[in-house]
Amino acid sequence: MRGTALGMSMMLLAFMAVAGAPAAAQSPVPAPVAAPAPAPAPTPPSTGGAAYGVVFQPTVPGVVAQILNGVAYAPEQAPDQVKQAVWAANQIVGLPYRLGGGHKLGFNDRAYDCSGTVSFAMHGAGLLARPRDSSSFLRYGAAGPGQWITVYTNPGHAFAVIAGLRLDTSAAGDPAGGSGPRWRPNLRSTRGYKARHPRGL
């Protein structure tokens, strides 16, 4: 009796092992999942901050730029070209004045004159291919003031108003004084100047 029970148990175990084997063999093995491809690096713009290596690109809410510790903060609601002009000009603010400064083909210099300063900002926005002197700014873009950018020029001097801030090498009307590229907190007289602006801005 004991031998029969033992034999039956052995047969039952063998049967269960054989019956379970196909089920195990048929269970699908999960295929390895490929890792997602990394996103391509963004292509930097060819002008503006990227052209001059600008990393700090400060903004403020609204449509008017603001000066904080001599640095201009571009308005968030401004078109990208306006922001780029502001951020580009920040790179040369505080440099000294030098007649003819900023008129090298690459725009980069150690000192800037009035039209070299305006040229640097306009190039930073992708709005100017080569530096201009103040006389040639008389034919720049379209006549009259712009909505976002206005260049005021005559044969002897040029300055720009960008998003409400004056970019000028002259301290006229600026109680802080100082020559060379600076953001000036207030406008100056535009008598004797022609207003020009980039088309569309």
C-alpha positions as a Python dict, from the first residue, in 0.01 Angstrom:
ca = {
    (1, 'M'): (0, 0, 0),
    (2, 'R'): (280, 229, 100),
    (3, 'G'): (465, 148, -225),
    (4, 'T'): (155, 213, -433),
    (5, 'A'): (96, 551, -267),
    (6, 'L'): (460, 645, -318),
    (7, 'G'): (445, 540, -681),
    (8, 'M'): (127, 738, -736),
    (9, 'S'): (281, 1048, -577),
    (10, 'M'): (589, 1019, -802),
    (11, 'M'): (371, 981, -1111),
    (12, 'L'): (160, 1280, -1010),
    (13, 'L'): (472, 1497, -962),
    (14, 'A'): (613, 1387, -1299),
    (15, 'F'): (282, 1464, -1470),
    (16, 'M'): (264, 1813, -1312),
    (17, 'A'): (621, 1890, -1421),
    (18, 'V'): (548, 1785, -1781),
    (19, 'A'): (214, 1970, -1791),
    (20, 'G'): (368, 2288, -1649),
    (21, 'A'): (669, 2290, -1883),
    (22, 'P'): (488, 2391, -2203),
    (23, 'A'): (308, 2673, -2023),
    (24, 'A'): (641, 2807, -1900),
    (25, 'A'): (794, 2768, -2243),
    (26, 'Q'): (506, 2951, -2404),
    (27, 'S'): (519, 3259, -2176),
    (28, 'P'): (648, 3548, -2388),
    (29, 'V'): (977, 3701, -2292),
    (30, 'P'): (950, 4082, -2294),
    (31, 'A'): (1157, 4240, -2571),
    (32, 'P'): (1415, 4497, -2454),
    (33, 'V'): (1288, 4855, -2481),
    (34, 'A'): (1516, 5092, -2666),
    (35, 'A'): (1605, 5413, -2481),
    (36, 'P'): (1456, 5726, -2641),
    (37, 'A'): (1693, 5918, -2865),
    (38, 'P'): (1825, 6239, -2706),
    (39, 'A'): (1665, 6558, -2835),
    (40, 'P'): (1884, 6750, -3079),
    (41, 'A'): (2062, 7053, -2933),
    (42, 'P'): (1890, 7381, -3020),
    (43, 'T'): (2056, 7580, -3294),
    (44, 'P'): (2161, 7920, -3161),
    (45, 'P'): (2043, 8224, -3357),
    (46, 'S'): (2301, 8378, -3588),
    (47, 'T'): (2258, 8729, -3448),
    (48, 'G'): (2182, 8906, -3128),
    (49, 'G'): (2296, 8745, -2805),
    (50, 'A'): (2455, 8448, -2981),
    (51, 'A'): (2654, 8670, -3217),
    (52, 'Y'): (2820, 8844, -2923),
    (53, 'G'): (2824, 8553, -2680),
    (54, 'V'): (2547, 8703, -2464),
    (55, 'V'): (2443, 8473, -2181),
    (56, 'F'): (2263, 8717, -1949),
    (57, 'Q'): (1933, 8813, -2114),
    (58, 'P'): (1727, 8997, -1852),
    (59, 'T'): (1362, 9091, -1907),
    (60, 'V'): (1091, 9284, -1726),
    (61, 'P'): (714, 9258, -1769),
    (62, 'G'): (546, 9496, -2010),
    (63, 'V'): (649, 9694, -2317),
    (64, 'V'): (911, 9936, -2181),
    (65, 'A'): (1273, 9849, -2102),
    (66, 'Q'): (1414, 9939, -1761),
    (67, 'I'): (1764, 10017, -1633),
    (68, 'L'): (1895, 9843, -1324),
    (69, 'N'): (2255, 9916, -1218),
    (70, 'G'): (2338, 10038, -1566),
    (71, 'V'): (2203, 9724, -1735),
    (72, 'A'): (1894, 9739, -1955),
    (73, 'Y'): (1621, 9480, -1903),
    (74, 'A'): (1427, 9414, -2223),
    (75, 'P'): (1047, 9418, -2208),
    (76, 'E'): (893, 9072, -2227),
    (77, 'Q'): (627, 9185, -2475),
    (78, 'A'): (878, 9331, -2722),
    (79, 'P'): (956, 9152, -3049),
    (80, 'D'): (1262, 8928, -3031),
    (81, 'Q'): (1473, 9165, -3243),
    (82, 'V'): (1413, 9445, -2993),
    (83, 'K'): (1522, 9222, -2705),
    (84, 'Q'): (1832, 9119, -2899),
    (85, 'A'): (1923, 9483, -2961),
    (86, 'V'): (1894, 9559, -2588),
    (87, 'W'): (2098, 9256, -2483),
    (88, 'A'): (2363, 9325, -2745),
    (89, 'A'): (2402, 9689, -2638),
    (90, 'N'): (2443, 9578, -2276),
    (91, 'Q'): (2770, 9415, -2382),
    (92, 'I'): (2936, 9747, -2462),
    (93, 'V'): (2772, 9974, -2204),
    (94, 'G'): (3044, 10127, -1986),
    (95, 'L'): (3320, 10107, -2246),
    (96, 'P'): (3503, 10430, -2329),
    (97, 'Y'): (3435, 10664, -2618),
    (98, 'R'): (3675, 10672, -2913),
    (99, 'L'): (3615, 10841, -3247),
    (100, 'G'): (3591, 10565, -3508),
    (101, 'G'): (3540, 10298, -3243),
    (102, 'G'): (3313, 10010, -3337),
    (103, 'H'): (3358, 10049, -3710),
    (104, 'K'): (3563, 9735, -3763),
    (105, 'L'): (3397, 9476, -3985),
    (106, 'G'): (3335, 9243, -3690),
    (107, 'F'): (3177, 9525, -3482),
    (108, 'N'): (3388, 9428, -3180),
    (109, 'D'): (3617, 9695, -3037),
    (110, 'R'): (3758, 9825, -2709),
    (111, 'A'): (3587, 10164, -2739),
    (112, 'Y'): (3294, 10299, -2941),
    (113, 'D'): (3183, 10622, -3095),
    (114, 'C'): (2818, 10722, -3132),
    (115, 'S'): (2738, 10551, -3460),
    (116, 'G'): (2956, 10252, -3372),
    (117, 'T'): (2739, 10207, -3061),
    (118, 'V'): (2415, 10224, -3259),
    (119, 'S'): (2561, 9991, -3524),
    (120, 'F'): (2657, 9735, -3258),
    (121, 'A'): (2302, 9725, -3120),
    (122, 'M'): (2139, 9709, -3465),
    (123, 'H'): (2372, 9430, -3572),
    (124, 'G'): (2291, 9243, -3250),
    (125, 'A'): (1927, 9246, -3357),
    (126, 'G'): (2011, 9125, -3707),
    (127, 'L'): (1912, 9466, -3847),
    (128, 'L'): (2247, 9581, -3984),
    (129, 'A'): (2516, 9393, -4174),
    (130, 'R'): (2798, 9651, -4159),
    (131, 'P'): (2877, 9942, -3927),
    (132, 'R'): (2749, 10281, -4040),
    (133, 'D'): (2857, 10634, -3959),
    (134, 'S'): (2603, 10893, -3850),
    (135, 'S'): (2565, 11036, -4202),
    (136, 'S'): (2483, 10698, -4353),
    (137, 'F'): (2222, 10639, -4081),
    (138, 'L'): (2031, 10925, -4249),
    (139, 'R'): (1935, 10665, -4513),
    (140, 'Y'): (1880, 10372, -4274),
    (141, 'G'): (1550, 10182, -4274),
    (142, 'A'): (1239, 10398, -4304),
    (143, 'A'): (1179, 10764, -4222),
    (144, 'G'): (1028, 10872, -3893),
    (145, 'P'): (1019, 10723, -3545),
    (146, 'G'): (956, 10352, -3502),
    (147, 'Q'): (726, 10176, -3260),
    (148, 'W'): (1014, 9997, -3086),
    (149, 'I'): (1342, 10135, -3223),
    (150, 'T'): (1426, 10485, -3345),
    (151, 'V'): (1767, 10603, -3460),
    (152, 'Y'): (1815, 10980, -3429),
    (153, 'T'): (2094, 11098, -3652),
    (154, 'N'): (2260, 11392, -3823),
    (155, 'P'): (2601, 11426, -3989),
    (156, 'G'): (2769, 11481, -3649),
    (157, 'H'): (2599, 11244, -3405),
    (158, 'A'): (2367, 10943, -3374),
    (159, 'F'): (2186, 10778, -3087),
    (160, 'A'): (1901, 10530, -3056),
    (161, 'V'): (1589, 10487, -2847),
    (162, 'I'): (1515, 10117, -2799),
    (163, 'A'): (1198, 10010, -2614),
    (164, 'G'): (1187, 10350, -2444),
    (165, 'L'): (1553, 10369, -2337),
    (166, 'R'): (1811, 10598, -2491),
    (167, 'L'): (2139, 10439, -2601),
    (168, 'D'): (2389, 10724, -2642),
    (169, 'T'): (2758, 10802, -2606),
    (170, 'S'): (2672, 11163, -2517),
    (171, 'A'): (2573, 11254, -2162),
    (172, 'A'): (2342, 11534, -2282),
    (173, 'G'): (2047, 11548, -2043),
    (174, 'D'): (2190, 11270, -1824),
    (175, 'P'): (2269, 11385, -1468),
    (176, 'A'): (2497, 11081, -1419),
    (177, 'G'): (2727, 11207, -1696),
    (178, 'G'): (2995, 10986, -1849),
    (179, 'S'): (3090, 10949, -2212),
    (180, 'G'): (3090, 10631, -2414),
    (181, 'P'): (2808, 10381, -2467),
    (182, 'R'): (2550, 10415, -2189),
    (183, 'W'): (2182, 10360, -2131),
    (184, 'R'): (2048, 10704, -2047),
    (185, 'P'): (1739, 10728, -1827),
    (186, 'N'): (1577, 11013, -2017),
    (187, 'L'): (1546, 11146, -2365),
    (188, 'R'): (1736, 11445, -2495),
    (189, 'S'): (1635, 11710, -2743),
    (190, 'T'): (1600, 11567, -3091),
    (191, 'R'): (1606, 11908, -3259),
    (192, 'G'): (1836, 11894, -3561),
    (193, 'Y'): (1814, 11513, -3588),
    (194, 'K'): (1638, 11296, -3843),
    (195, 'A'): (1442, 11001, -3707),
    (196, 'R'): (1482, 10666, -3882),
    (197, 'H'): (1369, 10320, -3785),
    (198, 'P'): (1407, 9958, -3892),
    (199, 'R'): (1114, 9861, -4111),
    (200, 'G'): (843, 9688, -3911),
    (201, 'L'): (980, 9801, -3576),
}
